[in-house]
Amino acid sequence: MEAMKIDPKTMEEYMTGFEWGAPPHGGGGIGLERILMLLLQLGDIRHATLFARDPRSLPYQAPVKQLRHPEASTLHPPWSGKDRAAAHIDLQPLEKLIANYGDASNTSWLEPRFEIYREPHTGAAVGFVPHQGFAITIGDPLCHETQYPKVMAAYLRYIKKEHRLKPLWLLCGHPAQEILGVKMDWRTFSVAAEQRLDPGNNPAIHDSELQRKCRHAEKEGVKLHDIALGTPVPQDIKDKVDQRVQDWLHGRKGKQVHLTDVHPWQDMGHRQYHYSTTKEGQISGLVILAQLSPDHGWQIKFSLDFPGAPSGAIEYLVLHALKACAASGASTVTFGGGAMNTFKVGHNMRGTRVKVLSKAYHAIANELHLTNKSEFREKLGAQEDPIYICYPPHGLGPSGARAILSFFEDDDDVSKV
């Protein structure tokens, strides 16, 4: 197949026929395999074959997920084999890198306050915010995981040499914190987690309290509306949503902890919109889904319950959005980062430092009620996937802790979420 310039990955059914020793269709008769498949509800006739795959000659290979934008790969950048500047080829667009390699934290890089470092050879990206003498770096690098060590090392050299800032790395995944903790001797710990769920296996459909709220919203005349991926949003809907977002922002009180501003119409090519209306036609809720890498699926980027919405309307809308995700074939959805109840130690931390940080975290979490959202998400079946805070030896201290807190905090009632 490769000699004929055919990519075996595009002929999955054909290749699995060889692996299972049975054709995908099972022939025209009613053989033993077909009877077994129907009786046991196996879903695929090849699961009933008497001639199973030989695990030695044909070892199991996990399915390879194709990039959403192959032309924006960092393993094979558009300028492979050429001088990019001489060939006048642009770097891969950040939006496409997020859809290829990104997790929830990476979507915040589209905010105006973020600066983006681009690794010149691969086009890989790292997002950071200069803040109080620190380079606050958020999320994993946007590149293939095998490229993390070189990209992260190049970025840290750039920060120190070009900006003269102290690096702090927040909300990165396990592979990135392993590189920082093991290879670079950084301190790492976790107090937050990506809250992921399988939209096709949602325990909320059996939760009596959530279902009661949904029935109440339905009785109140709440209607649900979808704007699918790639469908333009009508201008009148944009205007109505913008007005309701302003109502929502003005209605909040007290100290806020945030990473992202409310920008409903950012990167619309990778967004899916779901909104609800009351029986009077007023928009009562908005859920925006952001497309992430094939491994990470989708993020519920915003879930806004507008003032005056009937009780249960936002739960009704969120469950509907998750069903729409499952129908599109998504196997994982994340709510983004949320606070954990516990302080988890990573690398190079022990003794008094752990006790002090753990005590400080619990005090902050209780004051700001950080785990309230996490409890609702757990009802929807969300599982915690820890994300880490990493800092170099002697690189945190009181000034670093203050920089992190002020980076996420917002006392202004009208600007952030």
C-alpha positions as a Markdown table, in Angstrom:
| # | Residue | x | y | z |
|---|---|---|---|---|
| 1 | Met | 0.0 | 0.0 | 0.0 |
| 2 | Glu | 2.8 | 2.4 | 0.9 |
| 3 | Ala | 4.6 | 1.6 | -2.4 |
| 4 | Met | 1.3 | 2.6 | -4.2 |
| 5 | Lys | 1.3 | 5.9 | -2.2 |
| 6 | Ile | -1.8 | 4.8 | -0.2 |
| 7 | Asp | -1.8 | 5.8 | 3.5 |
| 8 | Pro | -2.8 | 2.7 | 5.5 |
| 9 | Lys | -4.3 | 5.0 | 8.2 |
| 10 | Thr | -7.0 | 6.1 | 5.6 |
| 11 | Met | -8.0 | 2.4 | 5.0 |
| 12 | Glu | -8.8 | 1.5 | 8.6 |
| 13 | Glu | -11.6 | -1.1 | 7.8 |
| 14 | Tyr | -9.4 | -2.8 | 5.2 |
| 15 | Met | -6.4 | -3.1 | 7.6 |
| 16 | Thr | -8.5 | -4.4 | 10.6 |
| 17 | Gly | -9.8 | -7.1 | 8.2 |
| 18 | Phe | -6.2 | -8.4 | 8.2 |
| 19 | Glu | -5.8 | -8.0 | 11.9 |
| 20 | Trp | -9.0 | -9.9 | 12.8 |
| 21 | Gly | -8.7 | -12.5 | 10.1 |
| 22 | Ala | -12.3 | -11.7 | 9.0 |
| 23 | Pro | -13.7 | -9.2 | 6.5 |
| 24 | Pro | -15.6 | -6.2 | 7.9 |
| 25 | His | -19.0 | -7.2 | 6.4 |
| 26 | Gly | -19.1 | -10.9 | 7.4 |
| 27 | Gly | -20.3 | -12.2 | 4.0 |
| 28 | Gly | -23.9 | -12.7 | 2.9 |
| 29 | Gly | -24.8 | -15.8 | 4.9 |
| 30 | Ile | -26.0 | -16.3 | 8.5 |
| 31 | Gly | -22.8 | -18.0 | 9.8 |
| 32 | Leu | -22.0 | -18.9 | 13.4 |
| 33 | Glu | -20.1 | -15.6 | 13.8 |
| 34 | Arg | -23.1 | -13.6 | 12.8 |
| 35 | Ile | -25.4 | -15.5 | 15.2 |
| 36 | Leu | -22.9 | -15.0 | 18.1 |
| 37 | Met | -22.6 | -11.3 | 17.3 |
| 38 | Leu | -26.4 | -10.8 | 17.3 |
| 39 | Leu | -27.0 | -12.9 | 20.5 |
| 40 | Leu | -24.2 | -11.3 | 22.5 |
| 41 | Gln | -24.8 | -7.8 | 21.0 |
| 42 | Leu | -21.1 | -7.5 | 20.2 |
| 43 | Gly | -21.6 | -4.6 | 17.8 |
| 44 | Asp | -19.0 | -5.9 | 15.3 |
| 45 | Ile | -18.9 | -9.3 | 13.7 |
| 46 | Arg | -15.2 | -9.5 | 14.0 |
| 47 | His | -15.5 | -9.7 | 17.8 |
| 48 | Ala | -17.2 | -13.1 | 17.3 |
| 49 | Thr | -14.6 | -14.6 | 14.9 |
| 50 | Leu | -13.0 | -17.9 | 15.9 |
| 51 | Phe | -9.7 | -16.7 | 14.3 |
| 52 | Ala | -8.7 | -13.9 | 16.5 |
| 53 | Arg | -5.7 | -11.6 | 15.8 |
| 54 | Asp | -2.3 | -13.2 | 16.6 |
| 55 | Pro | -1.0 | -10.7 | 19.2 |
| 56 | Arg | 2.7 | -11.6 | 18.4 |
| 57 | Ser | 2.6 | -11.1 | 14.6 |
| 58 | Leu | 0.0 | -8.3 | 14.8 |
| 59 | Pro | 0.4 | -6.5 | 18.1 |
| 60 | Tyr | -2.4 | -4.2 | 19.2 |
| 61 | Gln | -1.9 | -0.6 | 18.1 |
| 62 | Ala | -3.9 | 2.2 | 19.6 |
| 63 | Pro | -5.8 | 4.1 | 16.9 |
| 64 | Val | -3.8 | 7.1 | 15.7 |
| 65 | Lys | -5.9 | 10.3 | 15.8 |
| 66 | Gln | -5.4 | 12.5 | 12.8 |
| 67 | Leu | -4.7 | 16.2 | 13.4 |
| 68 | Arg | -7.6 | 18.5 | 12.7 |
| 69 | His | -5.4 | 20.7 | 10.6 |
| 70 | Pro | -2.5 | 18.6 | 9.1 |
| 71 | Glu | -1.2 | 21.6 | 7.3 |
| 72 | Ala | -0.4 | 23.2 | 10.8 |
| 73 | Ser | 1.7 | 20.3 | 12.1 |
| 74 | Thr | 4.8 | 21.0 | 14.2 |
| 75 | Leu | 6.4 | 17.7 | 13.3 |
| 76 | His | 6.1 | 18.5 | 9.6 |
| 77 | Pro | 5.8 | 22.3 | 9.4 |
| 78 | Pro | 4.8 | 23.9 | 6.1 |
| 79 | Trp | 8.4 | 25.0 | 5.5 |
| 80 | Ser | 10.0 | 21.5 | 6.0 |
| 81 | Gly | 13.2 | 21.4 | 4.0 |
| 82 | Lys | 13.2 | 25.1 | 3.2 |
| 83 | Asp | 14.3 | 28.3 | 4.8 |
| 84 | Arg | 11.0 | 29.7 | 6.2 |
| 85 | Ala | 12.0 | 33.4 | 5.9 |
| 86 | Ala | 13.4 | 33.0 | 2.4 |
| 87 | Ala | 10.3 | 31.1 | 1.3 |
| 88 | His | 8.0 | 33.7 | 2.8 |
| 89 | Ile | 6.0 | 31.1 | 4.6 |
| 90 | Asp | 4.0 | 32.2 | 7.7 |
| 91 | Leu | 4.0 | 30.4 | 11.0 |
| 92 | Gln | 1.1 | 28.1 | 11.7 |
| 93 | Pro | -1.9 | 30.1 | 13.0 |
| 94 | Leu | -2.3 | 29.9 | 16.8 |
| 95 | Glu | -6.0 | 28.9 | 16.4 |
| 96 | Lys | -5.1 | 25.9 | 14.3 |
| 97 | Leu | -2.3 | 24.8 | 16.8 |
| 98 | Ile | -4.9 | 24.9 | 19.6 |
| 99 | Ala | -7.2 | 22.7 | 17.6 |
| 100 | Asn | -4.3 | 20.3 | 16.8 |
| 101 | Tyr | -2.5 | 20.1 | 20.2 |
| 102 | Gly | -4.4 | 22.2 | 22.7 |
| 103 | Asp | -6.1 | 21.6 | 26.0 |
| 104 | Ala | -8.5 | 23.9 | 27.9 |
| 105 | Ser | -5.8 | 26.2 | 29.3 |
| 106 | Asn | -4.4 | 26.9 | 25.8 |
| 107 | Thr | -7.6 | 28.7 | 24.7 |
| 108 | Ser | -6.8 | 31.5 | 27.1 |
| 109 | Trp | -3.7 | 32.4 | 24.9 |
| 110 | Leu | -6.1 | 34.2 | 22.5 |
| 111 | Glu | -6.6 | 36.9 | 25.2 |
| 112 | Pro | -4.9 | 40.3 | 24.5 |
| 113 | Arg | -2.8 | 40.1 | 27.6 |
| 114 | Phe | -0.9 | 37.0 | 26.5 |
| 115 | Glu | 2.4 | 37.1 | 24.6 |
| 116 | Ile | 3.3 | 34.1 | 22.4 |
| 117 | Tyr | 6.7 | 32.6 | 22.0 |
| 118 | Arg | 7.2 | 30.8 | 18.7 |
| 119 | Glu | 10.0 | 28.2 | 18.4 |
| 120 | Pro | 11.6 | 29.0 | 15.0 |
| 121 | His | 12.3 | 25.5 | 13.7 |
| 122 | Thr | 8.9 | 23.9 | 14.4 |
| 123 | Gly | 6.5 | 26.8 | 14.9 |
| 124 | Ala | 5.6 | 25.4 | 18.3 |
| 125 | Ala | 4.0 | 28.0 | 20.6 |
| 126 | Val | 4.2 | 28.8 | 24.4 |
| 127 | Gly | 1.9 | 31.5 | 25.9 |
| 128 | Phe | 2.9 | 33.7 | 28.8 |
| 129 | Val | 2.0 | 36.9 | 30.6 |
| 130 | Pro | 4.7 | 39.3 | 32.0 |
| 131 | His | 3.4 | 40.1 | 35.5 |
| 132 | Gln | 5.3 | 41.7 | 38.4 |
| 133 | Gly | 8.7 | 40.5 | 37.2 |
| 134 | Phe | 7.6 | 37.0 | 36.4 |
| 135 | Ala | 6.8 | 35.2 | 33.1 |
| 136 | Ile | 3.5 | 33.5 | 34.1 |
| 137 | Thr | 3.3 | 30.6 | 31.6 |
| 138 | Ile | 0.0 | 28.9 | 31.2 |
| 139 | Gly | -0.7 | 25.3 | 29.9 |
| 140 | Asp | 1.3 | 22.9 | 27.8 |
| 141 | Pro | 3.4 | 23.9 | 24.8 |
| 142 | Leu | 1.4 | 23.7 | 21.5 |
| 143 | Cys | 3.4 | 21.0 | 19.7 |
| 144 | His | 3.7 | 17.2 | 19.6 |
| 145 | Glu | 4.5 | 15.7 | 23.0 |
| 146 | Thr | 7.9 | 14.4 | 21.8 |
| 147 | Gln | 8.9 | 18.0 | 21.1 |
| 148 | Tyr | 8.2 | 19.2 | 24.6 |
| 149 | Pro | 11.8 | 19.0 | 26.0 |
| 150 | Lys | 13.4 | 21.1 | 23.2 |
| 151 | Val | 10.6 | 23.6 | 23.0 |
| 152 | Met | 10.4 | 24.1 | 26.7 |
| 153 | Ala | 14.2 | 24.5 | 27.1 |
| 154 | Ala | 14.3 | 27.0 | 24.1 |
| 155 | Tyr | 11.4 | 29.0 | 25.7 |
| 156 | Leu | 13.0 | 29.3 | 29.1 |
| 157 | Arg | 16.3 | 30.5 | 27.5 |
| 158 | Tyr | 14.2 | 33.1 | 25.6 |
| 159 | Ile | 12.4 | 34.3 | 28.7 |
| 160 | Lys | 15.7 | 34.8 | 30.7 |
| 161 | Lys | 17.7 | 36.3 | 27.8 |
| 162 | Glu | 15.2 | 38.5 | 26.0 |
| 163 | His | 12.8 | 39.5 | 28.8 |
| 164 | Arg | 14.9 | 39.0 | 32.0 |
| 165 | Leu | 11.9 | 37.5 | 33.7 |
| 166 | Lys | 11.6 | 34.8 | 36.3 |
| 167 | Pro | 9.6 | 31.9 | 34.9 |
| 168 | Leu | 6.6 | 30.3 | 36.7 |
| 169 | Trp | 4.7 | 27.5 | 34.8 |
| 170 | Leu | 1.0 | 27.0 | 35.8 |
| 171 | Leu | -1.7 | 24.6 | 34.8 |
| 172 | Cys | 0.5 | 22.3 | 32.8 |
| 173 | Gly | -0.2 | 18.5 | 32.3 |
| 174 | His | 1.7 | 15.6 | 33.7 |
| 175 | Pro | 4.2 | 15.1 | 30.8 |
| 176 | Ala | 5.3 | 18.8 | 31.0 |
| 177 | Gln | 5.7 | 18.7 | 34.8 |
| 178 | Glu | 7.7 | 15.5 | 34.5 |
| 179 | Ile | 10.2 | 17.3 | 32.2 |
| 180 | Leu | 10.3 | 20.4 | 34.5 |
| 181 | Gly | 10.6 | 18.3 | 37.7 |
| 182 | Val | 12.9 | 15.5 | 36.6 |
| 183 | Lys | 15.1 | 17.1 | 33.9 |
| 184 | Met | 15.2 | 20.6 | 35.2 |
| 185 | Asp | 14.9 | 20.0 | 39.0 |
| 186 | Trp | 11.9 | 22.3 | 39.4 |
| 187 | Arg | 9.4 | 22.1 | 42.3 |
| 188 | Thr | 6.0 | 20.9 | 41.2 |
| 189 | Phe | 2.7 | 20.5 | 42.9 |
| 190 | Ser | -1.0 | 20.4 | 42.0 |
| 191 | Val | -4.1 | 22.1 | 43.5 |
| 192 | Ala | -6.2 | 22.0 | 40.4 |
| 193 | Ala | -7.4 | 19.5 | 37.8 |
| 194 | Glu | -8.9 | 19.4 | 34.4 |
| 195 | Gln | -12.4 | 18.1 | 35.0 |
| 196 | Arg | -13.1 | 15.6 | 32.1 |
| 197 | Leu | -16.1 | 13.5 | 31.4 |
| 198 | Asp | -17.4 | 11.2 | 28.6 |
| 199 | Pro | -20.4 | 12.9 | 27.2 |
| 200 | Gly | -21.8 | 9.5 | 25.9 |
| 201 | Asn | -21.7 | 8.1 | 29.5 |
| 202 | Asn | -23.3 | 10.8 | 31.6 |
| 203 | Pro | -24.5 | 9.7 | 35.1 |
| 204 | Ala | -26.4 | 13.0 | 35.4 |
| 205 | Ile | -29.3 | 11.4 | 33.4 |
| 206 | His | -29.9 | 9.3 | 36.5 |
| 207 | Asp | -29.5 | 12.1 | 39.0 |
| 208 | Ser | -33.1 | 12.8 | 40.3 |
| 209 | Glu | -32.3 | 16.4 | 41.5 |
| 210 | Leu | -30.8 | 17.4 | 38.1 |
| 211 | Gln | -33.6 | 15.8 | 36.2 |
| 212 | Arg | -36.2 | 17.6 | 38.4 |
| 213 | Lys | -34.5 | 20.9 | 37.6 |
| 214 | Cys | -34.6 | 20.1 | 33.8 |
| 215 | Arg | -38.3 | 19.2 | 33.9 |
| 216 | His | -39.0 | 22.5 | 35.8 |
| 217 | Ala | -37.2 | 24.5 | 33.1 |
| 218 | Glu | -39.1 | 22.6 | 30.4 |
| 219 | Lys | -42.4 | 23.4 | 32.1 |
| 220 | Glu | -41.4 | 27.1 | 32.3 |
| 221 | Gly | -41.2 | 27.1 | 28.5 |
| 222 | Val | -37.4 | 27.2 | 28.1 |
| 223 | Lys | -36.4 | 26.5 | 24.5 |
| 224 | Leu | -33.0 | 25.3 | 23.4 |
| 225 | His | -31.2 | 26.4 | 20.3 |
| 226 | Asp | -28.0 | 25.1 | 18.6 |
| 227 | Ile | -25.4 | 26.8 | 16.3 |
| 228 | Ala | -23.2 | 24.0 | 15.0 |
| 229 | Leu | -19.5 | 24.2 | 14.3 |
| 230 | Gly | -18.8 | 26.1 | 11.2 |
| 231 | Thr | -22.2 | 27.8 | 11.0 |
| 232 | Pro | -22.1 | 31.6 | 11.1 |
| 233 | Val | -23.9 | 33.2 | 14.1 |
| 234 | Pro | -26.7 | 35.7 | 12.9 |
| 235 | Gln | -26.0 | 39.3 | 13.9 |
| 236 | Asp | -29.2 | 39.7 | 15.8 |
| 237 | Ile | -28.3 | 36.7 | 18.0 |
| 238 | Lys | -24.8 | 38.2 | 18.6 |
| 239 | Asp | -26.4 | 41.6 | 19.7 |
| 240 | Lys | -28.8 | 39.9 | 22.1 |
| 241 | Val | -26.1 | 37.7 | 23.6 |
| 242 | Asp | -23.7 | 40.7 | 24.0 |
| 243 | Gln | -26.4 | 42.5 | 25.9 |
| 244 | Arg | -27.2 | 39.6 | 28.2 |
| 245 | Val | -23.4 | 39.1 | 28.9 |
| 246 | Gln | -23.3 | 42.7 | 30.0 |
| 247 | Asp | -26.3 | 42.1 | 32.3 |
| 248 | Trp | -24.5 | 39.0 | 33.7 |
| 249 | Leu | -21.2 | 40.9 | 34.3 |
| 250 | His | -22.9 | 43.8 | 36.1 |
| 251 | Gly | -24.9 | 41.3 | 38.3 |
| 252 | Arg | -21.8 | 39.7 | 39.9 |
| 253 | Lys | -20.4 | 40.7 | 43.3 |
| 254 | Gly | -17.2 | 40.2 | 45.3 |
| 255 | Lys | -13.8 | 38.8 | 44.5 |
| 256 | Gln | -13.5 | 36.8 | 41.3 |
| 257 | Val | -10.9 | 34.2 | 40.4 |
| 258 | His | -10.4 | 33.9 | 36.6 |
| 259 | Leu | -8.2 | 33.1 | 33.7 |
| 260 | Thr | -10.3 | 34.2 | 30.7 |
| 261 | Asp | -12.2 | 37.3 | 29.8 |
| 262 | Val | -15.7 | 36.9 | 28.3 |
| 263 | His | -15.2 | 36.9 | 24.5 |
| 264 | Pro | -18.1 | 34.9 | 23.0 |
| 265 | Trp | -17.1 | 35.6 | 19.3 |
| 266 | Gln | -13.4 | 34.7 | 19.6 |
| 267 | Asp | -12.0 | 32.0 | 17.2 |
| 268 | Met | -15.6 | 31.2 | 15.9 |
| 269 | Gly | -14.2 | 28.7 | 13.4 |
| 270 | His | -13.5 | 26.3 | 16.4 |
| 271 | Arg | -16.6 | 27.1 | 18.5 |
| 272 | Gln | -20.1 | 25.6 | 18.8 |
| 273 | Tyr | -22.9 | 27.6 | 20.5 |
| 274 | His | -25.9 | 26.5 | 22.5 |
| 275 | Tyr | -28.3 | 29.0 | 24.0 |
| 276 | Ser | -31.7 | 28.9 | 25.7 |
| 277 | Thr | -34.6 | 31.3 | 25.5 |
| 278 | Thr | -37.6 | 31.9 | 27.8 |
| 279 | Lys | -41.2 | 31.7 | 26.6 |
| 280 | Glu | -41.0 | 35.5 | 26.1 |
| 281 | Gly | -38.0 | 35.0 | 23.7 |
| 282 | Gln | -35.3 | 36.4 | 26.0 |
| 283 | Ile | -32.0 | 34.6 | 26.0 |
| 284 | Ser | -31.6 | 33.0 | 29.4 |
| 285 | Gly | -28.4 | 31.0 | 29.1 |
| 286 | Leu | -25.4 | 30.4 | 26.9 |
| 287 | Val | -23.0 | 27.5 | 26.6 |
| 288 | Ile | -19.9 | 27.8 | 24.3 |
| 289 | Leu | -18.0 | 24.7 | 23.3 |
| 290 | Ala | -14.3 | 25.2 | 22.2 |
| 291 | Gln | -12.7 | 22.5 | 19.9 |
| 292 | Leu | -9.5 | 21.2 | 21.4 |
| 293 | Ser | -7.0 | 18.6 | 20.2 |
| 294 | Pro | -8.3 | 15.2 | 19.1 |
| 295 | Asp | -7.0 | 13.7 | 22.4 |
| 296 | His | -8.8 | 16.3 | 24.5 |
| 297 | Gly | -12.0 | 16.7 | 22.5 |
| 298 | Trp | -14.0 | 19.8 | 23.6 |
| 299 | Gln | -14.0 | 22.3 | 26.4 |
| 300 | Ile | -17.1 | 23.9 | 27.9 |
| 301 | Lys | -15.5 | 27.3 | 27.5 |
| 302 | Phe | -18.4 | 29.3 | 29.0 |
| 303 | Ser | -21.5 | 28.3 | 30.8 |
| 304 | Leu | -23.4 | 31.5 | 31.6 |
| 305 | Asp | -26.7 | 31.6 | 33.5 |
| 306 | Phe | -28.1 | 35.0 | 32.8 |
| 307 | Pro | -30.1 | 37.1 | 35.3 |
| 308 | Gly | -33.8 | 36.3 | 35.5 |
| 309 | Ala | -33.4 | 32.8 | 34.0 |
| 310 | Pro | -35.9 | 30.2 | 35.2 |
| 311 | Ser | -34.6 | 27.7 | 37.8 |
| 312 | Gly | -32.9 | 24.7 | 36.2 |
| 313 | Ala | -32.4 | 26.4 | 32.8 |
| 314 | Ile | -28.6 | 26.3 | 32.9 |
| 315 | Glu | -28.5 | 22.6 | 33.9 |
| 316 | Tyr | -31.0 | 21.8 | 31.1 |
| 317 | Leu | -28.8 | 23.7 | 28.6 |
| 318 | Val | -25.5 | 22.1 | 29.8 |
| 319 | Leu | -26.9 | 18.6 | 29.6 |
| 320 | His | -28.2 | 19.3 | 26.1 |
| 321 | Ala | -24.8 | 20.6 | 25.0 |
| 322 | Leu | -23.1 | 17.4 | 26.3 |
| 323 | Lys | -25.7 | 15.3 | 24.3 |
| 324 | Ala | -24.8 | 17.3 | 21.2 |
| 325 | Cys | -21.1 | 16.6 | 21.8 |
| 326 | Ala | -21.8 | 12.9 | 22.2 |
| 327 | Ala | -23.8 | 12.9 | 19.0 |
| 328 | Ser | -20.9 | 14.4 | 17.1 |
| 329 | Gly | -18.7 | 11.5 | 18.1 |
| 330 | Ala | -16.7 | 13.3 | 20.9 |
| 331 | Ser | -15.4 | 10.9 | 23.6 |
| 332 | Thr | -14.1 | 13.5 | 26.1 |
| 333 | Val | -15.2 | 17.0 | 27.2 |
| 334 | Thr | -13.5 | 19.1 | 29.8 |
| 335 | Phe | -15.0 | 21.9 | 31.9 |
| 336 | Gly | -11.5 | 23.4 | 32.1 |
| 337 | Gly | -9.4 | 23.7 | 35.3 |
| 338 | Gly | -11.1 | 23.5 | 38.7 |
| 339 | Ala | -9.8 | 23.5 | 42.2 |
| 340 | Met | -9.1 | 20.2 | 43.9 |
| 341 | Asn | -9.9 | 19.5 | 47.6 |
| 342 | Thr | -6.4 | 18.3 | 48.3 |
| 343 | Phe | -2.9 | 19.6 | 47.8 |
| 344 | Lys | -1.0 | 17.0 | 45.7 |
| 345 | Val | 2.9 | 16.9 | 45.9 |
| 346 | Gly | 4.8 | 16.5 | 42.6 |
| 347 | His | 8.6 | 16.6 | 42.4 |
| 348 | Asn | 11.3 | 18.0 | 44.7 |
| 349 | Met | 9.0 | 19.0 | 47.5 |
| 350 | Arg | 9.1 | 17.8 | 51.1 |
| 351 | Gly | 9.0 | 18.7 | 54.8 |
| 352 | Thr | 8.0 | 22.2 | 56.0 |
| 353 | Arg | 7.4 | 23.7 | 52.6 |
| 354 | Val | 4.7 | 21.1 | 51.8 |
| 355 | Lys | 2.9 | 21.8 | 55.2 |
| 356 | Val | 3.0 | 25.6 | 54.7 |
| 357 | Leu | 1.8 | 25.5 | 51.1 |
| 358 | Ser | -0.9 | 23.0 | 51.9 |
| 359 | Lys | -2.2 | 25.1 | 54.8 |
| 360 | Ala | -2.1 | 28.3 | 52.7 |
| 361 | Tyr | -4.0 | 26.6 | 49.9 |
| 362 | His | -6.8 | 25.3 | 52.1 |
| 363 | Ala | -7.2 | 28.8 | 53.6 |
| 364 | Ile | -7.5 | 30.4 | 50.2 |
| 365 | Ala | -9.8 | 27.7 | 48.8 |
| 366 | Asn | -12.2 | 28.1 | 51.7 |
| 367 | Glu | -12.2 | 32.0 | 51.5 |
| 368 | Leu | -12.9 | 32.1 | 47.8 |
| 369 | His | -15.1 | 28.9 | 47.7 |
| 370 | Leu | -13.0 | 27.5 | 44.9 |
| 371 | Thr | -14.5 | 24.0 | 45.0 |
| 372 | Asn | -18.1 | 25.0 | 44.6 |
| 373 | Lys | -18.0 | 24.6 | 40.8 |
| 374 | Ser | -16.1 | 21.4 | 41.0 |
| 375 | Glu | -18.9 | 19.8 | 43.1 |
| 376 | Phe | -21.6 | 20.5 | 40.4 |
| 377 | Arg | -19.3 | 19.1 | 37.7 |
| 378 | Glu | -18.8 | 15.9 | 39.7 |
| 379 | Lys | -22.5 | 15.3 | 39.5 |
| 380 | Leu | -22.1 | 15.3 | 35.7 |
| 381 | Gly | -19.5 | 12.5 | 36.0 |
| 382 | Ala | -16.4 | 14.7 | 35.7 |
| 383 | Gln | -13.1 | 13.0 | 36.6 |
| 384 | Glu | -10.1 | 14.9 | 37.9 |
| 385 | Asp | -7.0 | 15.0 | 35.7 |
| 386 | Pro | -4.4 | 17.0 | 37.8 |
| 387 | Ile | -2.7 | 20.0 | 36.3 |
| 388 | Tyr | 0.4 | 21.4 | 38.0 |
| 389 | Ile | 2.1 | 24.5 | 39.3 |
| 390 | Cys | 5.9 | 24.4 | 38.6 |
| 391 | Tyr | 8.6 | 26.8 | 39.7 |
| 392 | Pro | 12.5 | 26.6 | 39.6 |
| 393 | Pro | 14.5 | 26.2 | 42.9 |
| 394 | His | 14.2 | 29.4 | 45.0 |
| 395 | Gly | 11.9 | 30.7 | 42.3 |
| 396 | Leu | 8.6 | 31.2 | 44.1 |
| 397 | Gly | 8.9 | 33.0 | 47.5 |
| 398 | Pro | 6.3 | 35.5 | 48.8 |
| 399 | Ser | 6.6 | 37.7 | 45.7 |
| 400 | Gly | 5.9 | 34.8 | 43.4 |
| 401 | Ala | 2.9 | 33.6 | 45.4 |
| 402 | Arg | 1.5 | 37.2 | 45.4 |
| 403 | Ala | 2.1 | 37.4 | 41.6 |
| 404 | Ile | 0.1 | 34.1 | 41.0 |
| 405 | Leu | -2.8 | 35.2 | 43.2 |
| 406 | Ser | -3.0 | 38.7 | 41.7 |
| 407 | Phe | -2.8 | 37.1 | 38.2 |
| 408 | Phe | -6.0 | 35.1 | 38.8 |
| 409 | Glu | -7.8 | 37.5 | 41.1 |
| 410 | Asp | -10.1 | 40.3 | 40.0 |
| 411 | Asp | -12.0 | 42.7 | 42.3 |
| 412 | Asp | -13.6 | 44.5 | 39.4 |
| 413 | Asp | -17.3 | 43.6 | 39.1 |
| 414 | Val | -17.7 | 44.2 | 35.4 |
| 415 | Ser | -14.9 | 42.7 | 33.4 |
| 416 | Lys | -13.9 | 39.1 | 34.0 |
| 417 | Val | -15.2 | 35.6 | 34.5 |
